[in-house]
């Protein structure tokens, strides 16, 4: 926390000292900020502009995170104390499982830069993955295998993964908020939320857990099937992936029921 500073102190302070003070200041008294902005030294005025820019970013992020928690606050006010967010990763790829995650966050908790996993770079997802695991009330992952996707269809397999994620939670949620339009096949009070991963904190957290978990699984599978590029495309139907299928055939982790796989070479015995 920044130590108190008076306008008359500013002229005697080196720019480097003022820079350190401004970095530690979350709030600045308006009279002092005006004095800093009028300082005759160009470097001090530049520091004030930088501080104001950082402060605007912080306030914008606070507003965004406040909105991200609004739906859960609304339902907690109705008596639903334990609210699980549910989301999945891997519905569209040609290979690999569908991975669903269920996350219960403590009331009022905030995670810096929490967002839909698709909007975050990989390093931010990894950081948030660890932070969510360490600070959440409960986290659980449910998978639907390639065999289940082919047998049930991908929608029903996704609902199965949702159910497994919900039922595996260490505590039973009072309410489940699920990204998308379809409820889970689970005996809990629930509500689908369209674009929930971008508008609800618990669902955004679940999207990160699901995405990072699936990406790590595909990295493991890339070691078993090194010629398919799973480490890069994670099983999605990229041109490189389709070319590998045409050249090498399909593996036991490819979804044969998908139109992109039907008609390709026979299953490789690996």
C-alpha positions in Angstrom: 0.0 0.0 0.0 1.4 3.4 -0.9 2.5 5.7 2.0 0.8 9.1 2.3 2.1 11.8 0.1 1.5 15.6 0.1 1.5 17.9 -2.9 4.4 19.9 -1.4 6.5 16.7 -1.2 6.4 16.1 -4.9 9.0 18.6 -6.1 11.7 17.2 -3.8 11.1 13.6 -4.9 13.1 11.9 -7.7 11.1 10.6 -10.6 12.3 7.0 -9.8 10.8 7.4 -6.3 7.6 8.8 -7.6 7.4 5.9 -10.1 7.7 3.4 -7.3 5.0 5.2 -5.3 2.6 5.3 -8.2 3.0 1.6 -8.9 1.9 0.9 -5.4 -1.0 3.3 -5.3 -4.4 1.8 -5.9 -6.1 5.2 -5.2 -4.8 8.8 -5.3 -6.4 11.7 -3.6 -7.7 14.1 -6.4 -5.8 17.1 -5.2 -2.5 15.1 -5.2 -3.2 13.6 -8.6 -3.8 17.1 -10.0 -0.5 18.3 -8.5 1.3 15.3 -10.1 -0.3 15.9 -13.5 0.9 19.6 -13.4 4.5 18.8 -12.4 7.0 20.6 -14.6 8.9 17.4 -15.2 7.7 15.6 -18.3 8.6 12.2 -16.8 6.3 12.7 -13.8 3.4 13.7 -16.1 4.0 10.6 -18.2 3.9 8.5 -15.0 0.5 10.0 -14.2 -0.9 9.1 -17.6 0.4 5.5 -17.2 -1.2 5.3 -13.7 -4.6 6.6 -15.0 -4.4 4.1 -17.9 -3.8 1.2 -15.5 -6.5 2.4 -13.2 -9.0 2.5 -16.1 -8.1 -1.1 -17.0 -8.6 -2.2 -13.4 -12.0 -0.5 -13.1 -13.0 -2.0 -16.5 -12.0 -5.5 -15.3 -13.8 -5.0 -12.0 -17.0 -4.1 -13.9 -16.6 -7.1 -16.2 -16.0 -9.5 -13.3 -18.9 -8.0 -11.4 -21.2 -8.8 -14.3 -19.7 -12.3 -14.6 -20.9 -13.0 -11.0 -24.3 -11.4 -11.3 -26.3 -14.6 -12.2 -24.9 -16.5 -9.3 -25.6 -13.6 -6.9 -29.2 -13.5 -8.2 -29.7 -17.2 -7.4 -27.9 -17.1 -4.1 -30.3 -14.4 -3.1 -33.1 -16.9 -3.8 -31.4 -19.5 -1.4 -29.2 -21.5 -3.8 -26.0 -21.3 -1.8 -24.0 -24.0 -3.7 -24.1 -23.3 -7.4 -22.2 -25.4 -9.9 -21.2 -24.2 -13.3 -20.9 -26.9 -16.0 -19.2 -26.7 -19.4 -17.5 -29.1 -21.8 -14.7 -29.2 -24.4 -14.3 -31.4 -27.4 -17.7 -31.6 -29.0 -16.6 -30.8 -32.5 -13.2 -32.6 -33.0 -12.8 -35.7 -35.1 -10.8 -37.5 -32.4 -10.6 -37.8 -28.6 -13.2 -37.7 -25.8 -15.7 -35.1 -24.8 -14.6 -33.6 -21.4 -17.0 -31.9 -19.1 -16.2 -30.1 -15.9 -18.4 -29.0 -12.9 -17.1 -26.2 -10.6 -18.6 -24.8 -7.5 -17.1 -21.4 -6.6 -17.3 -19.7 -3.1 -19.6 -16.8 -3.0 -18.0 -13.5 -3.9 -14.7 -15.0 -5.2 -13.0 -13.3 -8.1 -10.3 -14.7 -10.4 -8.2 -12.2 -12.4 -9.0 -12.4 -16.1 -11.6 -15.2 -15.7 -13.4 -15.7 -19.0 -14.6 -18.2 -21.5 -11.6 -20.5 -22.1 -11.8 -19.8 -25.9 -11.0 -16.1 -25.2 -7.8 -16.8 -23.2 -4.3 -17.7 -24.3 -2.9 -21.0 -23.2 -0.7 -19.6 -20.4 -3.7 -17.8 -18.8 -5.8 -21.0 -19.0 -3.1 -22.9 -17.2 -2.7 -20.3 -14.5 -6.5 -20.1 -13.9 -6.7 -23.9 -14.0 -4.4 -24.2 -11.0 -6.1 -21.2 -9.2 -9.6 -22.6 -9.7 -8.5 -26.0 -8.4 -6.9 -24.4 -5.3 -9.8 -22.0 -4.4 -13.0 -23.6 -5.6 -15.4 -25.3 -3.2 -15.5 -28.4 -5.5 -14.2 -29.4 -9.0 -14.9 -32.6 -10.9 -14.3 -33.8 -14.5 -16.5 -36.2 -16.4 -15.6 -37.8 -19.8 -17.5 -39.4 -22.6 -15.3 -41.8 -24.6 -15.0 -42.1 -28.3 -17.0 -45.4 -28.2 -19.8 -43.6 -26.3 -19.8 -40.8 -28.8 -20.1 -43.2 -31.7 -22.8 -45.3 -30.0 -25.0 -42.5 -28.5 -24.2 -39.5 -30.8 -22.2 -36.6 -29.6 -25.1 -34.6 -28.0 -26.1 -37.5 -25.8 -22.5 -38.3 -25.0 -21.9 -34.7 -24.0 -25.0 -34.9 -21.6 -23.4 -38.1 -20.2 -20.2 -36.3 -19.6 -22.1 -33.5 -17.9 -23.9 -35.9 -15.6 -20.6 -37.6 -14.6 -19.0 -34.2 -13.8 -22.0 -33.2 -11.7 -22.4 -36.5 -9.9 -18.7 -36.6 -9.1 -18.6 -33.4 -7.1 -17.6 -33.7 -3.5 -20.6 -31.7 -2.4 -24.1 -31.8 -4.0 -25.0 -28.5 -5.6 -28.3 -26.8 -4.9 -28.4 -25.5 -8.5 -26.5 -26.3 -11.7 -26.0 -23.8 -14.4 -25.0 -25.4 -17.7 -23.6 -23.7 -20.8 -25.8 -24.1 -23.8 -29.4 -25.0 -24.5 -29.7 -28.6 -23.1 -30.0 -29.7 -19.5 -27.9 -32.5 -18.1 -29.5 -35.9 -17.5 -29.0 -35.6 -13.7 -31.4 -35.4 -10.8 -30.5 -31.8 -9.8 -32.2 -28.4 -10.1 -30.6 -26.9 -13.2 -30.8 -24.2 -15.8 -29.2 -24.1 -19.3 -27.5 -20.7 -19.9 -26.8 -19.7 -23.5 -23.3 -18.3 -23.8 -22.9 -19.1 -20.2 -19.1 -19.5 -20.5 -18.9 -15.7 -21.3 -21.6 -14.5 -18.8 -21.4 -16.7 -15.7 -18.3 -17.0 -13.5 -18.8 -20.7 -12.5 -19.5 -21.8 -16.1 -16.4 -19.8 -17.2 -14.3 -21.6 -14.6 -15.8 -25.0 -15.8 -14.9 -24.1 -19.4 -11.3 -23.6 -18.3 -11.1 -26.9 -16.4 -12.6 -28.8 -19.3 -10.4 -27.2 -21.9 -7.1 -27.6 -20.1 -8.0 -31.2 -19.1 -8.8 -32.2 -22.6 -5.8 -30.4 -24.1 -3.6 -32.4 -21.7 -5.3 -35.6 -22.7 -4.7 -34.9 -26.3 -1.0 -34.1 -25.6 -0.8 -37.6 -24.0 -2.4 -39.2 -27.0 0.0 -37.3 -29.3 2.7 -39.4 -27.7 0.9 -42.6 -28.6 0.0 -41.4 -32.2 2.9 -39.1 -33.0 2.2 -38.8 -36.8 -1.3 -37.1 -36.5 -0.4 -33.7 -35.0 -2.7 -34.1 -32.0 -0.4 -31.8 -29.9 -1.2 -29.0 -32.4 -4.8 -29.4 -33.4 -6.1 -31.4 -30.4 -8.2 -33.6 -32.7 -10.1 -30.9 -34.6 -10.6 -31.3 -38.3 -7.8 -29.2 -39.6 -6.4 -29.8 -43.1 -3.2 -31.3 -41.5 -5.3 -33.7 -39.5 -7.4 -34.8 -42.5 -4.4 -35.3 -44.6 -2.9 -37.5 -41.9 -6.1 -39.6 -41.8 -6.0 -40.0 -45.5 -2.3 -41.0 -45.4 -2.3 -43.2 -42.3 -5.9 -44.2 -41.7 -7.9 -43.8 -38.5 -6.9 -44.7 -35.0 -8.9 -46.1 -32.1 -9.3 -42.5 -30.8 -11.1 -41.3 -34.0 -14.8 -40.8 -34.0 -16.0 -43.1 -36.8 -19.6 -41.8 -36.6 -18.5 -38.3 -37.7 -19.0 -37.4 -41.3 -15.4 -36.3 -41.5 -14.2 -39.8 -40.6 -16.7 -42.0 -42.5 -15.2 -43.2 -45.8 -11.6 -42.8 -44.6 -9.2 -45.7 -44.4 -9.9 -48.7 -42.1 -9.1 -48.6 -38.4 -5.4 -49.0 -37.8 -4.5 -51.8 -35.3 -2.2 -50.0 -32.9 
